[in-house]
């Protein structure tokens, strides 16, 4: 089984296809894989790859397509997230949200309403 096969079976074929894996740089691929390696190494599937559905409150609030809501922890984080905007593909793990193209990261916390 190749690395691509393993990731496709883990994520599911629809999400894997949306990643457009063949067009990602090696750095982007490594960033995605590192999120899942850490989660799996901890015995939990805690890494999530999603697309930003919308960004609110000048980047302070992120709503992902899976319905999760995240709050930026710092003003610098909010500025980054606001620049990313809707449609950006992100990976979220251990209160960090990683934009995959170009690779950037911001600290977030889960919003519970």
Long-range contacts (C-beta under 8 A, 24 or more apart in sequence): 3-33, 7-32, 7-33, 7-36, 10-36, 11-49, 15-49, 18-51, 18-89, 19-49, 19-89, 24-100, 24-101, 27-103, 28-100, 28-101, 28-103, 31-91, 31-98, 31-100, 31-103, 32-91, 32-100, 35-91, 35-92, 35-93, 35-98, 38-93, 38-94, 39-93, 46-93, 46-94, 47-91, 47-92, 47-93, 48-91, 48-92, 48-93, 49-89, 49-90, 49-91, 49-92, 50-89, 50-90, 50-91, 50-92, 51-87, 51-88, 51-89, 51-90, 52-84, 52-85, 52-86, 52-87, 52-88, 52-90, 53-86, 54-86, 55-81, 55-82, 55-84, 55-85, 55-86, 58-82, 59-83, 61-111, 62-97, 62-108, 64-90, 64-92, 68-92, 68-110, 69-110, 69-111, 69-113, 70-97, 70-108, 70-109, 70-110, 70-111, 71-108, 71-109, 71-110, 71-111, 72-106, 72-107, 72-108, 73-106, 73-107, 73-108, 73-109, 74-106, 74-107, 76-106, 77-106, 77-107, 77-108, 78-106, 80-104, 80-106, 81-106, 81-108
